[in-house]
Amino acid sequence: MEATEILTQAKAEEGAPGDWIILPLQRRKVILGIVGWIFGIILGAGLLVLLGPIIIPYNYLHGAFQAVLSTILLGVLLFIALGSAWALSMDVRRLRQLDQHMIVITSEDFVKQEGQKILHVPLASVRYVTARGRPRPDRTAPKENPLGHMTVGENVTGFIFGRAFTPSGMKQKRKNMRTPASLAFIDIRNDSEVVVVSDTAYGDPFMIAALLKKYAANVQNIA
C-alpha cells in the first residue's frame, strides 16, 4: 500500500484497521513546548539585555580572562534566545498544520507525515530501533517502606528540612530527572538513520519504540 493511501485511510472517519498504530501530533504537548520556548526567549534575551550594558565594555578592559568569560556568557545567552526563537517558530508551524503531522505503523509499513514531507519505510527494512533519553519514572508505590532504610541523621534532616533534602531524597530527584527523549532506527535499504520522534509530542518515545520493535519483529520473524 502506498504512503498516501495509508495516511488517507488513517485520517478517514470510518477508521483504519484495528491493528494499525495511529499517533497524531498532540496539541497539548505542542502548546506546552511553545510555552517553554517563549520562556527561553524571555530568559535568554532578558538576561542579555540586562547584563550586556554591565559587562560591555567594562569586562573587556580588565584582561583577557574576563573578556573570554564575558564572551562565553553572552554567547550562551544569545544561543538560548535565538535557539528558543527557532524552536518556537517550528512548533508554531506544527500547531498550525496539526492535521498534517502523523505517525502510522501498519502490519507492514512505517509512515510519517510532517507537513508536505512523507516518509515511508517497509517494516522489513527497519533495524536497530533505539530510544534515547530516560524512560518515564515508575510511579508505582515501592513494596518496601523507604523510611526503613534511612539513617538517624537522614530522619533528623528530613524532619527539619523535608525529605527532598536528604541523600535518598536527592538521589530520587536525580533519578526522576529526564533527559530529552528521541527515537530513531536504521533503514537498511540505504543504511540511513530515520528519526521517528525528537520529543514527546507524539507520545512516549519508549512506548512507540516498543510498538515499532514488535511490529517489525512480526514482519521479520524475529523472536
Buried (B, 14 or more C-beta within 10 A) or exposed (E): EEBEEBBEBBBEEEEBEEEBBBBBBBEEBBEBBBEBBBEBBEBBBEBBEEBEEEBEEEBBEEEEEBBEEBEEBBEEBBEBBBBBBEBBEBBBEBBEBEEBBBBBBBEEBBBBBBEEEBBBBBBEBBBEBBBBBBEBEEEEEEEEEEEEEBEEEBEEBBEEEEBEEBEBBEEBEEEEEEEEBBBBBBBEEEEEEBEBBBBBBBBBBBBBBEBBBEBBBEBEEEE
